[in-house]
Amino acid sequence: MSSQAEVPIDAEHIDKAHREEEVAEDNGPDTPRATTQELDPPELEGISERAKEKQKQKQKQREIVLSGRDGFGPVWEGLLEWRDKSAKGDDIRMLLLACSTTPEECHADTWPHTLTIELTRGVPIHVLQDWLSRNSATLCSLSPALVDQDEDSGVGVDAAMNPVNYTMFCRLLMEQNLFATVSWVTPFGVESKTILLFSITGTALVGAVFPYGMPELPVAIESLMPSESRSLADSLLAQLLPPDVVQCLQNLTHEKRNMVILALIRLQKEENEKKGEGEGAVGSSAVQGPGTSYDVGGSGSTSAMYGGFGSSSGPVGGSPLF
């Protein structure tokens, strides 16, 4: 008979032994110790509540955007990027929300999350309107989306600067007479320009959407056969203005000379409509009368009439003619 005392074996001792073995395995050198913080149900509930609150804020923001636009529906939400290739390197990155009265025609399922844009020369508004109408463009509006303060670093967009950058970008397009184009791979498997962005007011961004590829853009007048345009300019200016003024205008850039021609043609058309057919307005006071000021230097009435074409270099100032 053994001298050692027998240890009673029952269900309680077996359960205790199993629990001790599990604790030893869980707390081994290669296994991180679980913390109560990771498993704290109240904190998990708090995270869930914050996520719900963020979702509510985004939904409210969409409702605010759409509240003044009857019939508009959300199309897309994502990033818009412009990479400045100049020495200044002023890149723009915004989080935007796109809405449309015909969201299904925008085919948002083909849109990438990030739209990378390229800037191109714009055209007069009436030319743009005619092009949009002829090509049956689907229009959408783009506005600043709500940026989550806790996640702004994740998307690379500052929550406070997002609406500021949006306004600056709209003003850039309007004041510099620029368009922005977006390209991606269409459903046909070919990369093509698909969206034309523009701003007429300088406060709102509009997109013309062509999900299957954009038609050829309208061409600005200054890019059409420079030699022929120059000859046309000389001919018209010689007929409409005194010789000394023509001499001064010949020192202007090609773009500014064309702006002057467009303005003169418009004035002549208005005079013809007022005085009737056959009473030519070439010699009218609106263009060449004794009371007209030809201040080509930019300080007089002619400068204001033609949008401030003052100096012979740099962009045309003032408001667009059309």
C-alpha positions in Angstrom: 0.0 0.0 0.0 1.4 3.4 -1.0 2.5 5.8 1.7 1.5 8.9 -0.4 -1.9 10.3 0.3 -4.3 9.8 -2.6 -5.6 13.0 -4.2 -9.3 12.7 -4.8 -10.2 13.1 -8.5 -13.5 14.7 -9.3 -15.1 17.0 -11.8 -14.1 20.2 -9.9 -10.4 19.3 -9.9 -10.5 18.3 -13.6 -12.1 21.7 -14.6 -9.6 23.6 -12.5 -6.7 21.8 -14.2 -8.0 22.6 -17.6 -8.4 26.3 -16.8 -4.8 26.5 -15.5 -3.5 24.9 -18.7 -5.5 27.4 -20.9 -4.1 30.4 -18.9 -0.6 29.1 -19.2 -0.9 28.7 -23.0 -2.6 32.2 -23.4 0.2 33.9 -21.4 3.1 32.1 -23.1 6.1 34.2 -24.3 4.9 34.4 -27.9 1.3 35.2 -27.2 0.3 38.8 -26.3 -1.8 39.1 -23.2 -5.4 40.0 -23.8 -6.5 43.3 -22.2 -9.9 44.1 -20.9 -9.7 47.4 -22.9 -9.8 45.5 -26.2 -12.8 43.6 -25.1 -14.6 46.3 -23.3 -18.2 46.2 -24.6 -19.0 49.9 -23.7 -16.1 51.1 -25.8 -17.2 49.0 -28.7 -20.6 50.5 -28.4 -19.0 54.0 -28.3 -17.1 53.3 -31.6 -20.3 52.1 -33.2 -22.1 55.2 -32.0 -19.5 57.5 -33.5 -19.7 55.7 -36.8 -23.4 56.1 -36.8 -23.1 59.8 -36.0 -20.6 60.3 -38.9 -23.0 58.6 -41.2 -25.8 60.9 -40.0 -23.6 64.0 -40.6 -22.9 62.9 -44.2 -26.5 62.2 -44.9 -27.5 65.6 -43.5 -24.8 67.3 -45.6 -26.3 65.6 -48.7 -29.8 66.7 -47.8 -28.6 70.3 -47.4 -26.9 70.2 -50.8 -30.0 68.8 -52.4 -32.5 70.9 -50.5 -32.4 73.8 -52.9 -32.2 71.7 -56.0 -35.5 70.0 -56.8 -35.1 66.7 -58.7 -31.3 66.4 -58.0 -29.9 63.1 -56.8 -26.4 62.1 -55.6 -24.2 60.6 -58.2 -20.7 60.2 -56.8 -18.5 61.2 -53.8 -14.7 61.2 -54.1 -11.5 63.1 -54.6 -10.6 65.6 -57.3 -6.9 66.2 -57.8 -4.9 68.7 -59.9 -1.2 68.3 -60.1 0.5 71.6 -60.8 3.5 70.9 -63.1 4.9 74.4 -62.8 7.8 75.4 -60.5 5.3 76.6 -57.8 3.8 73.1 -57.5 0.5 74.3 -56.0 -1.4 71.0 -56.1 -5.1 70.9 -55.3 -6.9 68.0 -53.6 -10.6 68.2 -52.8 -13.4 65.9 -51.5 -16.5 66.6 -53.7 -20.1 65.4 -54.0 -21.6 65.2 -57.5 -25.4 65.5 -58.0 -27.6 65.5 -61.1 -31.2 65.5 -62.2 -30.4 62.4 -64.2 -28.0 60.5 -62.1 -28.5 57.2 -63.9 -27.2 58.8 -67.2 -24.0 59.7 -65.4 -23.1 56.0 -65.0 -21.4 56.6 -61.7 -20.4 52.9 -61.6 -17.7 53.8 -64.1 -16.3 56.8 -62.1 -13.0 56.2 -60.2 -12.8 57.3 -56.6 -10.1 59.9 -57.6 -10.6 62.2 -60.5 -7.3 63.6 -61.9 -7.8 66.7 -64.0 -5.9 68.5 -66.7 -6.5 72.2 -67.5 -7.2 73.4 -71.0 -8.1 76.7 -72.7 -11.8 77.7 -72.5 -14.1 79.3 -75.1 -16.8 82.0 -74.9 -19.9 80.9 -73.1 -22.2 80.9 -76.2 -19.7 78.5 -77.9 -19.7 76.3 -74.9 -23.5 76.3 -74.7 -23.9 75.4 -78.3 -21.4 72.5 -78.0 -23.2 71.1 -74.9 -26.5 71.3 -76.7 -25.3 69.7 -79.9 -23.6 66.8 -78.0 -26.5 66.2 -75.6 -24.3 66.4 -72.5 -25.4 65.1 -69.1 -24.8 67.8 -66.6 -24.0 67.5 -62.9 -23.1 69.9 -60.2 -20.1 69.3 -57.9 -19.9 70.8 -54.4 -17.6 70.3 -51.4 -18.3 67.1 -49.4 -18.2 66.8 -45.7 -14.6 65.8 -44.6 -14.4 63.7 -41.4 -12.2 65.6 -39.0 -10.8 62.3 -37.6 -10.0 60.9 -41.0 -8.9 63.9 -43.0 -5.3 62.8 -42.9 -6.3 59.5 -44.4 -7.7 61.1 -47.6 -5.2 63.9 -47.7 -7.8 66.6 -47.5 -8.0 69.2 -44.7 -11.5 69.6 -43.4 -11.3 73.3 -43.0 -9.6 74.0 -46.3 -11.8 71.8 -48.5 -14.5 74.5 -49.2 -11.8 77.1 -49.5 -9.9 75.2 -52.1 -13.2 74.5 -53.9 -14.0 78.3 -54.2 -10.4 79.1 -55.3 -10.6 76.4 -58.0 -13.9 77.8 -59.3 -12.5 81.3 -59.5 -9.4 80.0 -61.3 -11.5 78.4 -64.0 -13.7 81.5 -64.5 -11.1 84.3 -64.2 -8.5 82.5 -66.4 -11.1 81.2 -68.9 -10.1 77.6 -68.4 -11.8 74.2 -68.6 -10.7 71.0 -66.7 -11.0 67.6 -68.3 -11.1 64.2 -66.5 -10.1 60.9 -68.2 -10.6 57.3 -67.3 -11.2 53.9 -69.0 -14.6 53.8 -70.5 -16.9 50.7 -70.7 -15.4 50.1 -74.2 -12.0 49.5 -72.6 -10.4 52.7 -74.0 -9.1 55.6 -71.9 -10.8 58.7 -72.9 -11.8 62.2 -71.7 -15.2 61.7 -70.0 -16.0 64.9 -68.0 -15.6 68.6 -68.8 -15.5 70.8 -65.7 -16.2 74.6 -65.9 -17.4 77.4 -63.8 -19.4 80.3 -65.3 -20.1 82.1 -62.0 -16.8 81.5 -60.2 -18.7 80.1 -57.2 -20.1 76.8 -58.5 -18.5 73.9 -60.4 -20.4 72.2 -63.2 -19.5 69.0 -65.0 -20.6 67.8 -68.5 -20.5 64.0 -68.4 -19.8 61.8 -71.4 -19.5 58.3 -69.9 -18.5 56.7 -73.2 -16.1 59.4 -74.3 -16.1 63.1 -74.9 -16.6 64.6 -78.4 -13.9 66.9 -79.6 -13.8 70.1 -77.6 -14.7 73.4 -79.1 -11.6 75.3 -80.2 -10.8 78.8 -79.0 -10.6 81.4 -81.7 -7.0 82.2 -81.1 -6.0 78.7 -82.0 -7.6 78.8 -85.4 -5.0 79.4 -88.2 -3.1 82.3 -86.7 -1.9 83.7 -90.1 -5.5 84.0 -91.4 -6.8 85.4 -88.2 -4.0 88.0 -88.3 -4.9 89.0 -91.8 -8.6 89.3 -90.9 -7.7 91.4 -87.9 -5.7 93.9 -90.0 -8.5 94.1 -92.6 -11.3 94.8 -90.0 -9.3 97.1 -87.9 -8.3 99.2 -90.9 -12.0 99.6 -91.8 -13.3 100.3 -88.3 -10.6 102.4 -86.6 -8.4 105.4 -87.4 -4.9 104.5 -88.7 -3.1 105.6 -85.5 -5.3 103.4 -83.4 -4.7 100.5 -85.8 -1.0 101.0 -85.5 -1.3 100.7 -81.7 -3.5 97.6 -81.8 -1.0 95.9 -84.0 1.3 95.7 -81.0 -1.2 93.6 -79.1 -1.0 89.9 -78.8 -2.9 87.6 -81.2 -5.4 86.8 -78.5 -6.1 90.4 -77.5 -6.5 91.5 -81.1 -9.1 88.8 -81.7 -11.0 90.0 -78.5 -11.1 93.5 -80.0 -12.4 92.1 -83.3 -15.2 90.1 -81.6 -16.2 93.2 -79.7 -16.3 95.4 -82.8 -18.3 92.8 -84.8 -20.8 92.7 -81.9 -21.1 96.5 -81.8 -21.6 96.7 -85.5 -24.3 94.1 -85.4 -26.1 95.9 -82.6 -25.9 99.2 -84.6 -27.3 97.5 -87.7 -30.2 96.1 -85.8 -31.0 99.6 -84.4 -30.7 101.6 -87.6 -32.1 99.0 -90.0 -30.6 97.1 -92.9 -28.6 99.2 -95.4 -27.7 102.0 -93.0 -24.2 100.6 -92.2 -22.9 101.2 -88.8 -19.2 101.3 -89.7 -19.1 105.0 -89.3 -21.4 105.2 -86.3 -20.4 107.0 -83.2 -20.4 103.7 -81.3 -17.3 102.7 -83.3 -15.7 105.6 -85.0 -17.6 108.8 -84.2 -15.9 112.0 -83.0 -16.9 111.4 -79.4 -15.2 108.0 -79.2 -12.1 107.6 -77.0 -9.5 105.2 -78.3 -7.4 104.8 -75.2 -5.4 101.7 -76.2 -3.2 102.1 -73.2 -6.0 100.8 -70.9 -7.2 103.9 -69.0 -10.1 105.1 -71.1 -13.5 104.0 -72.3 -12.3 101.7 -75.0 -10.3 99.7 -72.5 -13.5 99.1 -70.5 -15.5 98.4 -73.6 -13.2 95.6 -74.7 -12.6 94.0 -71.3 -9.5 95.9 -70.3 -6.9 94.8 -73.0 -4.5 97.5 -71.6 -1.0 96.2 -72.0 0.5 94.3 -74.9 1.4 91.3 -72.8 -0.3 89.0 -70.2 -3.8 87.7 -69.9 -6.8 89.7 -71.0 -8.3 91.4 -67.9 -11.9 92.3 -67.1 -15.1 90.3 -67.7 -15.6 88.0 -70.7 -17.3 89.7 -73.6 -19.9 87.0 -74.1 
